[in-house]
Amino acid sequence: MSVLHPHRKSSSIGFIGFVGLLVLGAVVTTKARADSFETGAVLTTEVNSVVKGGLNVGSSSLSNLDLTAHWQGDNGWEAFGYVLGDFGDDFSANRVGDVQVTSNIDCPDGWRLFEAYGKKNFGDDRGYVMAGLINLNGIFDVQDNASAFLNASHGIGIDYSQTGPSIFPTTGLGLVGEWHLSAHQSVRAGVFDGVPGDPYDTTKFVYIKLSAEEGSHLIGEYQYDFKGGFVKLGAWKNTATLDRLDGTNTSKDNSGAYVQLGFTLTQEASESDQGLKGWVRAGTANDELMAIADYIGGGLVYTGPLKDHDTDQLGFAIAAAHFGAPYQASVGESLKREVTYELTYRWEIHGDLSIQPDVQYVQNPFGRSDIDDALVVGVRMKAELR
């Protein structure tokens, strides 16, 4: 969820009509090439409670349903469709009061066409190009070692997500390409709709509208892989003109950058996936236009911490967001850095079902001194439906 997210009117298509087309396409494609078409459904539910501090002590439930369809040809072509259903209380806004959002499935209720794109892969693993409705965060600023954590900043840094790019829960049209420069180096770049839609408008199933006034969102990322880890350097820019937070002028310099380091500390000899991994990420944005000036986060996660629990994960992470001086002046408050500490354990009961207790301590929610530090306890269940 973004701190400053532009609103606009958007076009839509009927949900029932889309589902009908999806089913018809699935039938036709399956008959034509049964071994290259797959569908999936994943249900994620969780109950979270603010047991101390925050805005409102109490519990809320959240649910997220992912419906996907994937076709892959033998000539490098792919097609992917993804329908997203979200249900539940606006937990962070109503109870915690934090800016970074303690649950990465916390968003306004609704059904949305999240992704629908075509992709062409080039031979010898040279790279690919893809176009359509694309989740930017499925490709860029992916924090590989942080996937077990629930706080939204460990999925994409708040310095970047606050700008409202094409990410959960509302995506826009995009064109992306990736090229592998060598066995260890790759670059990827993308251009997206500058304003992918309004997540609070729950009446729309898909948002598609392009205009020069709303601009484009440009991003590039370089990755270097080394044994047990990686380095990622990314930069982005939105071309639309925005009002400065001090109200004095407008600016087209809505841009920022981030860096990630992922690493392996220990690795069990018998299983390469088991062991202790970690990451650090830092990012900046233009604080003349955005509330969050900079962010830094990181953590450690151990896969297979207990005997006979080879795929379980135990982790601890920290996420810290700093409010820029222009934003503090615009709201007339002195805001502290919001820091969230998260301890989590994901228990994989079997391949299709996991349960994850999670504890987060939010220090200085939204940077405000009038909101007490929040202690959040939750449990998530994730089930792959077959």
BELLINMO-V315146 format. One record per backbone hydrogen bond with DSSP energy under -1.0 kcal/mol. CO is the residue of the C=O (numbers start at 0). NH is the residue of the N-H. E is the energy in kcal/mol with one decimal. If there is no record, write none. Layout:
# BELLINMO-V315146
((CO | NH | E) (CO | NH | E))
This chain:
# BELLINMO-V315146
((13 | 17 | -1.9) (14 | 18 | -2.5) (15 | 19 | -2.2) (16 | 20 | -2.2) (17 | 21 | -2.7) (18 | 22 | -2.6) (19 | 23 | -2.5) (20 | 24 | -2.8) (21 | 25 | -2.3) (22 | 26 | -2.3) (23 | 27 | -2.5) (24 | 28 | -2.8) (25 | 29 | -2.5) (26 | 30 | -2.0) (27 | 31 | -1.9) (28 | 32 | -2.8) (32 | 35 | -1.9) (35 | 71 | -2.3) (37 | 69 | -3.2) (39 | 67 | -2.6) (40 | 384 | -2.9) (41 | 65 | -2.8) (42 | 382 | -2.8) (43 | 63 | -2.7) (44 | 380 | -3.3) (45 | 61 | -2.5) (46 | 378 | -1.8) (47 | 59 | -2.5) (48 | 376 | -2.7) (49 | 57 | -1.5) (51 | 374 | -2.4) (57 | 49 | -2.7) (59 | 47 | -2.8) (60 | 88 | -1.7) (61 | 45 | -2.5) (62 | 86 | -2.5) (63 | 43 | -3.1) (64 | 84 | -2.5) (65 | 41 | -2.2) (66 | 82 | -3.0) (67 | 39 | -2.3) (68 | 80 | -2.7) (69 | 37 | -2.7) (70 | 78 | -2.5) (75 | 120 | -3.3) (76 | 72 | -2.9) (77 | 118 | -2.4) (78 | 70 | -2.8) (79 | 116 | -2.0) (80 | 68 | -2.3) (81 | 113 | -2.0) (81 | 114 | -1.6) (82 | 66 | -2.6) (83 | 111 | -2.8) (84 | 64 | -2.9) (85 | 109 | -2.2) (86 | 62 | -2.9) (88 | 90 | -1.9) (89 | 93 | -2.4) (90 | 94 | -2.8) (90 | 95 | -1.2) (91 | 96 | -4.0) (94 | 54 | -2.9) (94 | 55 | -1.9) (100 | 151 | -2.5) (102 | 105 | -1.5) (109 | 85 | -2.3) (111 | 83 | -3.2) (111 | 113 | -1.0) (114 | 81 | -2.6) (115 | 132 | -2.2) (116 | 79 | -2.4) (117 | 130 | -2.2) (118 | 77 | -2.6) (119 | 128 | -1.8) (125 | 179 | -2.6) (126 | 121 | -2.7) (127 | 177 | -2.5) (128 | 119 | -2.9) (129 | 175 | -2.5) (130 | 117 | -2.3) (131 | 173 | -2.5) (132 | 115 | -2.0) (134 | 137 | -1.8) (135 | 138 | -1.7) (135 | 139 | -3.1) (141 | 143 | -1.3) (142 | 145 | -2.4) (145 | 148 | -1.7) (149 | 103 | -1.4) (150 | 153 | -1.7) (151 | 154 | -1.8) (151 | 155 | -1.8) (156 | 159 | -1.4) (156 | 160 | -2.6) (157 | 161 | -1.8) (159 | 162 | -1.6) (160 | 163 | -1.8) (161 | 3 | -1.0) (164 | 166 | -2.0) (165 | 135 | -3.3) (166 | 169 | -1.1) (171 | 133 | -1.7) (172 | 192 | -2.3) (173 | 131 | -1.9) (174 | 190 | -2.2) (175 | 129 | -2.5) (176 | 188 | -2.4) (177 | 127 | -1.7) (178 | 186 | -2.5) (183 | 224 | -3.0) (184 | 180 | -1.2) (184 | 181 | -1.8) (185 | 222 | -2.8) (186 | 178 | -3.0) (187 | 220 | -2.7) (188 | 176 | -2.5) (189 | 218 | -2.2) (190 | 174 | -2.3) (191 | 216 | -2.8) (197 | 200 | -1.8) (199 | 201 | -1.2) (204 | 112 | -3.5) (214 | 193 | -1.8) (215 | 238 | -2.7) (216 | 191 | -2.8) (217 | 236 | -2.5) (218 | 189 | -2.6) (219 | 234 | -2.2) (220 | 187 | -2.4) (221 | 232 | -2.6) (222 | 185 | -2.1) (223 | 230 | -2.1) (225 | 228 | -2.5) (228 | 225 | -2.1) (229 | 261 | -2.5) (230 | 223 | -2.6) (231 | 259 | -2.6) (232 | 221 | -2.9) (233 | 257 | -2.3) (234 | 219 | -2.4) (235 | 255 | -1.9) (236 | 217 | -3.4) (241 | 250 | -2.6) (243 | 246 | -1.8) (248 | 243 | -2.6) (250 | 241 | -2.8) (252 | 254 | -1.4) (253 | 237 | -3.0) (255 | 235 | -2.3) (256 | 283 | -2.6) (257 | 233 | -2.6) (258 | 281 | -2.2) (259 | 231 | -2.2) (260 | 279 | -2.1) (261 | 229 | -1.8) (262 | 277 | -2.5) (273 | 267 | -1.7) (274 | 302 | -2.4) (275 | 264 | -2.9) (275 | 265 | -1.5) (276 | 300 | -2.7) (277 | 262 | -2.4) (278 | 298 | -1.8) (279 | 260 | -2.4) (280 | 296 | -2.7) (281 | 258 | -2.5) (282 | 294 | -2.5) (283 | 256 | -1.3) (285 | 288 | -1.9) (285 | 289 | -2.3) (287 | 244 | -3.0) (290 | 323 | -2.6) (292 | 284 | -2.2) (293 | 321 | -2.6) (294 | 282 | -2.4) (295 | 319 | -2.2) (296 | 280 | -3.1) (297 | 317 | -2.9) (298 | 278 | -1.8) (299 | 315 | -2.3) (300 | 276 | -2.7) (301 | 313 | -2.3) (302 | 274 | -1.7) (305 | 308 | -1.8) (311 | 303 | -2.9) (312 | 345 | -2.9) (313 | 301 | -3.3) (314 | 343 | -2.4) (315 | 299 | -2.5) (316 | 341 | -2.8) (317 | 297 | -2.2) (318 | 339 | -2.8) (319 | 295 | -2.0) (320 | 337 | -2.1) (321 | 292 | -2.3) (321 | 293 | -1.2) (323 | 327 | -2.1) (324 | 328 | -2.4) (325 | 329 | -2.0) (326 | 330 | -1.6) (327 | 332 | -1.9) (337 | 320 | -2.9) (338 | 362 | -3.5) (339 | 318 | -2.2) (340 | 360 | -2.5) (341 | 316 | -2.3) (342 | 358 | -2.7) (343 | 314 | -2.5) (345 | 312 | -1.9) (346 | 348 | -1.0) (346 | 354 | -2.5) (349 | 352 | -1.7) (351 | 383 | -2.8) (352 | 348 | -1.2) (352 | 349 | -1.6) (353 | 381 | -2.4) (354 | 346 | -3.0) (355 | 379 | -2.3) (356 | 344 | -1.9) (357 | 377 | -2.8) (358 | 342 | -2.9) (359 | 375 | -3.3) (360 | 340 | -2.3) (361 | 373 | -2.1) (362 | 338 | -2.0) (363 | 366 | -2.9) (364 | 367 | -1.8) (366 | 335 | -2.6) (371 | 53 | -2.1) (373 | 361 | -3.0) (374 | 50 | -2.2) (375 | 359 | -3.0) (376 | 48 | -2.7) (377 | 357 | -2.8) (378 | 46 | -1.9) (379 | 355 | -3.3) (380 | 44 | -2.7) (381 | 353 | -2.2) (382 | 42 | -2.9))
